[in-house]
Amino acid sequence: MPIRSIMRTRFTIWRPLATAAVTALLAALLAPAAAHAAPRESRPVYSYAHAIREAVWVDTGLDEDGDGKKDRVAADIVRPAEPARQGRKVPVIMDASPYYSCCGRGNESQKKTYDAHGRVVQMPLFYDNFFVPRGYAFVGVDLAGTNRSDGCVDVGGRSDIRSAKAVIDWLNGRAKAYTTRTGTRTVTASWTNGRTGMIGKSWDGTIANGVAATGVKGLKTIVPISGISSWYDYYFAQGAPLYDGGPDELAGYVESDGATAHCAAVQKKLADGSPRTGDWTPLWTERNYVKDAAKVRASVFLVHGMQDLNVRTKHFGQWWNALAKHGVERKIWLSQTGHVDPFDYRRGAWVDTLHRWFDHELLGYDNGIDREPMADIERHPDQWVTSKVWPPHGTRATTLHPARGTEPGVGTLGLGPATGTETFTDDPKLSETDWAAHLTTSTPEKAGFVTAPLTRDLRLSGSSKVTVTATPTTSSAHLSAVLVDLGPDTIRDYADGAEGITTLTNRTCWGASTPGDSACFKATKAKTAQVGSTVFSRGWADLGHYASLDQGVPLTPGKAYTITLSLAATDHVIPKGHRLALIVAGTDKDLIDPPSTRPTLTLVLSRTTARVPLVGGTAAFERATSGSVIAAPAARTLDGVSAPHATRHVPAS
């Protein structure tokens, strides 16, 4: 049976075949068919005010804090009371997070609160308010070493992933849980059928990716929002350091006071295993979920901001491609925002889509969501389009060649091979925004290459690669390659502190409330910027890692080196009349750290190319540039967003 048929077969109402047959026969004999039509939507028929609130501590089987006892992780549960009384079991929506006490969740930084008996009163976000009345249980898990859990934070490693996986095992009767953190009284999850969906943004979404990559039974779907797929790629880009800290500092940021007192050895392992050289080590292999995509049993509804400069879009691109290779059922939303939850940029559509997704995946309702377009893409602020599949059919990698122009550093970009060289000098004080603003002007810190004005729209969908052959003048060099849409536009202001949204004072409500847990959240709207150029894809590398990520080497001045930079995934349309541009430069200020030297680099243009994923391939590029003449655009400053910055060196809320 073809893969598509297999996946379509999987998306049916799940029930034992014999039971289904008997039910169908009785319905046909005893009642009109319409009276027993299969449900298509879960309804809020259960009381949220009288929902059962309880806490359990699940045995992870580990002793990361070295106290001689197995670590237990806290799971706070909110579930409807009525199904249990009726003898019916419910599915679970789960968010496993390190942020429930240290930092908070969502746009309003909500934290868990508890009553005098230790039962959760406020569960952050709207998931429990909305889904519990509709027949779901919600479980909020404190990752090991955080809030009320034992153990240590190991930043995406064994302890992090086992924290959440153990809870799924318990929900499916394969692990032990206790009624208290230190007691001996066990408790079972007799109220659930074990069918679990994980959701979460940033670190939480990362845990969903990691748990899915274990292949754990019972995990039916994950909804990772701005999630990490490989922790090396959070801290480095092909050897170039993205941040001035490491996972040991991140562990200290979220861990509980108890973990701080007992987890120094774990933090030392994190520091020792992640040297700032950018070399790939066994620590990164353990935290690379992409390599285990073949184990994923769950469907994946992936959400990411295409201008996310915290969890860069390389994460979703490589994860998506790996899942596709192994036939995993997938859906995707791509926004123009930075590191923002869809609840804060497309609230109504998000809640409706998420509701239908969980109804389909966890309740088995045939509501048609599996037959709808795979991708939703924000083309302009609050203007969305869909794609039946993503990337679209007919998308092909097309090789473009940079060539010299009439001025140094202001060249052309086209299909024909080029000769000659271009030279630039690394200036760590400048960013991609500075380069793009002066793309049409000869400046010493970058080499820019621009197409002719397009005669029709040109769409890039997926990940690009830029191969550079460069000769440095010093023993170290960092490289950046960015793709630019050269032309006026209105975009979300992703470089603003709120990364493309403005938070309003009025509230909208999504579910039922109690005095301690409101379902009403501050509304938002798009924060936009008028720009003359837009950087829409980026990639960075340390030239010293040209041969291998395993170990960087000092460069020999005057020697040419070839390296291929992987640019972040995107979906962007360059409109008719605009130009597509490629910039190659050194340090991208605040997005990568500078090298130990300040090199001048000479590009060998005959050995420098850009492989871009064009819908329609080479033919589309030829059509979009036919009839126009490649000429240097008029020199002027092109306004963009303010300089991007990465002040939050944590995959935060």
Secondary structure as GFF3:
##gff-version 3
##sequence-region A 1 653
A	DSSP	alpha_helix	3	10	.	.	.	ID=ss1
A	DSSP	alpha_helix	17	30	.	.	.	ID=ss2
A	DSSP	three_ten_helix	33	36	.	.	.	ID=ss3
A	DSSP	beta_strand	52	59	.	.	.	ID=ss4
A	DSSP	beta_strand	72	79	.	.	.	ID=ss5
A	DSSP	alpha_helix	81	85	.	.	.	ID=ss6
A	DSSP	beta_strand	90	97	.	.	.	ID=ss7
A	DSSP	beta_strand	113	114	.	.	.	ID=ss8
A	DSSP	beta_strand	120	122	.	.	.	ID=ss9
A	DSSP	alpha_helix	127	131	.	.	.	ID=ss10
A	DSSP	three_ten_helix	132	134	.	.	.	ID=ss11
A	DSSP	beta_strand	137	142	.	.	.	ID=ss12
A	DSSP	alpha_helix	158	171	.	.	.	ID=ss13
A	DSSP	beta_strand	177	178	.	.	.	ID=ss14
A	DSSP	beta_strand	192	201	.	.	.	ID=ss15
A	DSSP	alpha_helix	203	212	.	.	.	ID=ss16
A	DSSP	beta_strand	219	225	.	.	.	ID=ss17
A	DSSP	alpha_helix	232	235	.	.	.	ID=ss18
A	DSSP	beta_strand	236	237	.	.	.	ID=ss19
A	DSSP	beta_strand	240	241	.	.	.	ID=ss20
A	DSSP	alpha_helix	247	254	.	.	.	ID=ss21
A	DSSP	alpha_helix	257	262	.	.	.	ID=ss22
A	DSSP	alpha_helix	264	272	.	.	.	ID=ss23
A	DSSP	alpha_helix	282	286	.	.	.	ID=ss24
A	DSSP	three_ten_helix	290	295	.	.	.	ID=ss25
A	DSSP	beta_strand	299	305	.	.	.	ID=ss26
A	DSSP	alpha_helix	314	325	.	.	.	ID=ss27
A	DSSP	beta_strand	330	335	.	.	.	ID=ss28
A	DSSP	three_ten_helix	342	344	.	.	.	ID=ss29
A	DSSP	alpha_helix	347	362	.	.	.	ID=ss30
A	DSSP	three_ten_helix	369	371	.	.	.	ID=ss31
A	DSSP	beta_strand	375	380	.	.	.	ID=ss32
A	DSSP	beta_strand	383	387	.	.	.	ID=ss33
A	DSSP	beta_strand	395	407	.	.	.	ID=ss34
A	DSSP	beta_strand	410	414	.	.	.	ID=ss35
A	DSSP	beta_strand	421	425	.	.	.	ID=ss36
A	DSSP	alpha_helix	432	437	.	.	.	ID=ss37
A	DSSP	beta_strand	446	450	.	.	.	ID=ss38
A	DSSP	beta_strand	458	462	.	.	.	ID=ss39
A	DSSP	beta_strand	465	472	.	.	.	ID=ss40
A	DSSP	beta_strand	478	492	.	.	.	ID=ss41
A	DSSP	beta_strand	501	509	.	.	.	ID=ss42
A	DSSP	beta_strand	520	526	.	.	.	ID=ss43
A	DSSP	beta_strand	528	542	.	.	.	ID=ss44
A	DSSP	three_ten_helix	543	545	.	.	.	ID=ss45
A	DSSP	beta_strand	561	566	.	.	.	ID=ss46
A	DSSP	beta_strand	570	574	.	.	.	ID=ss47
A	DSSP	beta_strand	579	585	.	.	.	ID=ss48
A	DSSP	beta_strand	600	604	.	.	.	ID=ss49
A	DSSP	three_ten_helix	605	607	.	.	.	ID=ss50
A	DSSP	beta_strand	609	615	.	.	.	ID=ss51
A	DSSP	alpha_helix	617	625	.	.	.	ID=ss52
###
